[in-house]
Amino acid sequence: ALKKSAVDYMHPEVGVTTTDATVFGRNYFNRPSAPETEEDEFADERAEILAEASALKKLATDYMHPEVGVTATDGAAFGRNYFNRASAPETEDTDEAEERALVLAEAAALKKSAMDYMHPEVGVTSADGACFGRNYFNRPSAPETEDDEDAEERARVLAEAAALKKSAMDYMHPEVGVTS
């Protein structure tokens, strides 16, 4: 009985068959206490309203998303070319278009030069292996630089001068006190 109930539940398309003539069922849709159903006129009007709302939604979507484009399935659909008609405003000649492109390229190069000048922290990048630069510090005509020994001597003298300055400050200002 449980298996038959499960099969009846899982396959409602089979329907119910009975052999008992005394079995009957109640119609819950046409009884006097059933909720009112919609008449055919109102159902047709509701369908029309929903169709209009769907069409308005499609138009609003087409208006708000022009990037989607227009698709046509009708072979007889066509459009007018407003750019090549006789009354269209004159278009730019190829010479003028080339001149405009040249001016825009020069403006872009000037902008790049200005950015390079105003932002030296960006640095220079090069992809060419034949690029090189001259080292102005190690060339024979460059001014002489300090040797390592001289630099160490200079650092030692500056350290001694700093210690002497501290001693002089301690001597001249006894009110500061000693900190350990």
C-alpha positions in Angstrom: 0.0 0.0 0.0 2.9 2.3 0.8 4.6 1.6 -2.5 1.3 2.2 -4.4 0.9 5.6 -2.6 4.4 6.6 -3.5 3.9 5.6 -7.2 0.6 7.5 -7.3 2.3 10.6 -5.7 5.3 10.5 -8.1 3.1 10.0 -11.3 0.1 12.3 -11.1 -0.3 12.1 -14.9 -1.6 8.5 -14.5 -4.8 9.6 -12.9 -7.1 7.8 -10.5 -9.2 4.8 -11.5 -11.9 3.3 -9.4 -14.3 0.4 -9.7 -16.5 1.3 -6.8 -19.7 3.1 -7.9 -20.3 4.6 -4.5 -17.0 6.5 -4.5 -17.3 10.3 -5.2 -15.3 13.5 -4.7 -16.2 17.0 -3.9 -15.4 19.8 -6.4 -13.7 22.5 -4.4 -13.7 25.0 -7.3 -17.5 25.3 -8.0 -18.8 25.1 -4.5 -20.7 28.2 -3.2 -18.0 28.9 -0.6 -15.1 28.8 -3.0 -13.2 32.1 -3.8 -14.5 33.9 -6.8 -12.7 33.2 -10.1 -12.0 35.7 -12.8 -14.4 36.0 -15.7 -13.1 35.5 -19.3 -13.4 39.3 -20.1 -11.3 40.2 -17.1 -8.8 37.5 -17.9 -8.4 38.7 -21.5 -7.9 42.3 -20.2 -5.4 41.1 -17.7 -3.5 39.3 -20.5 -3.5 42.5 -22.6 -2.2 44.6 -19.7 0.6 42.2 -19.0 1.5 42.1 -22.7 1.7 45.9 -22.8 3.8 46.0 -19.7 6.2 43.4 -21.2 6.5 45.5 -24.4 7.2 48.7 -22.3 9.8 46.8 -20.3 11.5 45.7 -23.6 11.5 49.3 -24.9 12.9 50.6 -21.6 15.7 48.0 -21.7 16.5 48.9 -25.3 16.7 52.6 -24.4 18.8 52.1 -21.3 21.3 49.6 -22.9 22.2 50.9 -26.4 25.4 48.8 -26.3 23.3 45.6 -26.9 22.4 46.7 -30.4 19.5 46.0 -32.6 18.7 42.6 -34.1 16.3 42.1 -37.0 14.9 38.8 -38.2 12.8 40.3 -41.0 14.6 40.3 -44.4 12.5 43.3 -45.5 13.7 45.5 -42.7 16.0 48.3 -43.9 17.3 51.7 -42.8 18.3 54.9 -44.5 22.0 55.9 -44.6 22.0 59.5 -43.4 25.7 60.0 -44.1 25.9 59.5 -47.8 22.7 61.2 -48.8 22.7 64.2 -51.1 21.6 66.6 -48.3 24.1 65.3 -45.7 26.6 67.8 -44.4 30.0 67.7 -46.1 32.5 65.3 -44.6 36.2 65.8 -44.1 38.6 65.2 -47.0 41.3 62.6 -46.6 44.0 65.4 -46.6 42.2 67.1 -43.7 41.8 63.8 -41.9 45.5 63.1 -42.3 46.4 66.6 -41.1 44.1 66.2 -38.1 45.7 62.8 -37.2 49.2 64.4 -37.5 48.2 67.3 -35.2 46.7 64.8 -32.7 49.9 62.7 -32.8 52.0 65.7 -32.2 49.8 66.8 -29.3 50.1 63.3 -27.7 53.9 63.4 -28.1 54.0 66.9 -26.4 51.8 65.6 -23.6 54.2 62.7 -23.1 57.2 65.0 -23.0 55.5 67.3 -20.5 54.6 64.3 -18.3 58.2 63.0 -18.5 59.5 66.5 -17.5 57.0 67.1 -14.7 57.4 63.6 -13.2 61.1 62.6 -13.1 60.4 60.1 -10.4 58.8 57.8 -13.0 62.1 57.1 -14.6 63.1 56.0 -18.1 62.4 52.6 -19.5 64.0 51.3 -22.7 63.4 48.0 -24.5 66.2 48.5 -27.0 69.5 46.7 -26.2 71.5 49.1 -28.3 70.6 52.1 -26.0 73.5 53.3 -23.9 74.6 56.4 -22.0 77.8 58.1 -21.2 79.1 58.0 -17.6 80.1 61.5 -16.7 81.7 60.5 -13.4 84.4 58.1 -14.5 85.6 59.8 -17.7 89.2 61.1 -17.8 88.1 64.8 -17.9 85.8 64.5 -14.8 86.8 66.3 -11.6 88.7 64.1 -9.2 86.8 62.3 -6.5 87.8 61.6 -3.0 89.7 58.3 -2.3 88.5 55.9 0.3 91.4 56.7 2.7 90.6 60.5 2.5 86.9 59.8 3.1 87.7 57.7 6.2 90.0 60.5 7.5 87.3 63.1 6.9 84.7 61.0 8.8 87.1 60.5 11.7 87.9 64.3 11.9 84.2 65.1 11.8 83.4 62.6 14.6 86.2 64.2 16.8 84.8 67.7 16.1 81.3 66.5 17.1 82.7 65.1 20.4 84.6 68.3 21.1 81.5 70.3 20.4 79.5 68.2 22.9 82.2 68.7 25.5 82.2 72.4 25.0 78.4 72.5 25.3 78.5 70.5 28.5 81.2 72.9 29.9 79.4 76.1 28.9 75.9 75.0 30.2 76.3 73.3 33.5 72.6 73.8 34.3 71.6 71.1 31.8 73.0 68.4 33.9 74.4 64.9 33.1 72.2 62.3 31.4 73.2 58.7 31.6 
